[in-house]
């Protein structure tokens, strides 16, 4: 790995211009305005002090600017990883205690180490074990759990839980303790945020504002809400009326922090750290690739592992919790015109300024306002319509998505993602073990061969041509063997079996042994096994074995060559086609 590959800043930094600087600064201003209330809210969701959300939004952004390959990705706390942090750490310590914060810091540090190791070993492909239906189901269920977990702050009642059942039971048990001023603030804040997202920009444009200014004011709406509700709570003395507030937030920059060096703690959080790493990486790479494609740029998935790992270690070293690439803020960063990862570094400067100068002003910030911010943000992730789409397209993917949603809602995020991974692997193995195959025949007058069940084709009663649309390996070796044996047993007229191999990219040892067994059985029955359209790399491997020497038949370059050599009627059909001008 070269220095410029490890530090992409050395590549894009050489061409950094004044115009690029202006674009990055403008994007940083917009993202900073958006990120301040989000950072506070996601710290609340993770069960941590509000300032920890700001800390987790400073160092990671700077570090990603050094190591990241995406020009528009914005790294920081996100809803799903915040919920996973709360679920993991909540089982080890009580919220508000130093042990709770220490465990969250250790979780970020261990997650960072895992991501760095995966990047060094180029293990980005492991994220492929989380299929899109599983990720979609997990994100949808997590969004519902997150929204439900914030209802207690909207209603002003105590409670908690790690899944939808526990949360619903907790809220129902405390329904008599609803605080009316808190409900008013929470409902107003939620309604205002939904309205500002949908209607504020069109309204401003209709009143004569320029689209760019209208967009900036729309992004600033959550900050205006924070200021308004904080001022109202202070002026009306609502804290004395039972409205829960953030309270004192220490001002200043984060101090260098070491995670607790407790081996027992690290063992307890190892599995959650791995799950957070994988889920965070999948979200990061999905967002980064989507945005890069829009500008015809490219990212390096393995380098993104290193960048994300370093960002999490930076979060831990500055007293933060696990971070990843956020979808909403990355899209805002992209649409605001960010040209390089330097926009993230400038955003970090803005967050640092907020941590120094603004935190004393947030003492009376109602928790209901932050809860509304979270609810509005996560409900955009909920996509129940994906269930109907997956049901129409693939029953297997529908089952995986539905199971992930139900397990996550019923038992919690960790069980849900583990169930999703297990289902993804199971479905992959099931489909691989039963590959699509087709008995093929010749399209009259051509050299093409197609599925006998889909096309009008010509077949010879003495030749059985079968095409497997999958590489041959241990998972499907027995299936292939059984199909050939069953076909031969059902048709005594067969004298030749041709295995058509255009889709076979490799044959492992288990499949080779199955082919050897098939070849031996066919020989005993007076039937020859042939191969056609074998790819070069596959043939290279076969030539290193004894299979070709023991093969009862031949290896043909094309299926047409095989049929013409084995079926006398093929030549007559070709002659007739030429006479007919076909």
Buried (B, 14 or more C-beta within 10 A) or exposed (E): EEEEBBEBBEEBBEEBEEEBBEBBBBBBBBBBBBBBBBBBBBBBBBBBBBBBBBBBBBBBBBBBBBBBBBBBBBBBBBBBBBBBBBBBBBBBBEBEEEBBBBBBBBBBBBBBBBBBBBBEEEBBEBBEBBBBBBBBBBBBBBBBBBBBBBBBBBBBBEBBBBBBEBBBEBBEEBEEEBBEBBBBBBBBBBEBBBEBBEEBBEBBBEEEBEEEEBBBBBBBBBBBBBBBBBEBBBEEEBBEEEBBBBEEBEBEEBEEBEBBEBEEBBEBBEEBBBBBBBBBBBBBBBBBBBBBEEEEBEBBBBBBBBBBBBBBBBBBBBBBBBBBBBBBBBBBBBBBBBBBBBBBBBBBBBBBEBBEEBBEBBBBBBBBBBBBBBBBBBBEBBBEEBBEBBBEEBEBBBBBBBBBBBBBBBBBBBBBBBBBBBBBEEBBEEBBBEBEBBBBBBBBBEBEBBBBEEBEBBBBEBBBBBBBEBBBBBBBBBBBBEBBBEBBEEEEEBBBBBBBBBBBEEBBEBBBBBBBBBBEBBBEEEBBBBBBBBEEEBBEBBEEBEBEEEBBBBBBEBBBBBBBBBBEBBEEBBEEEEEEEE
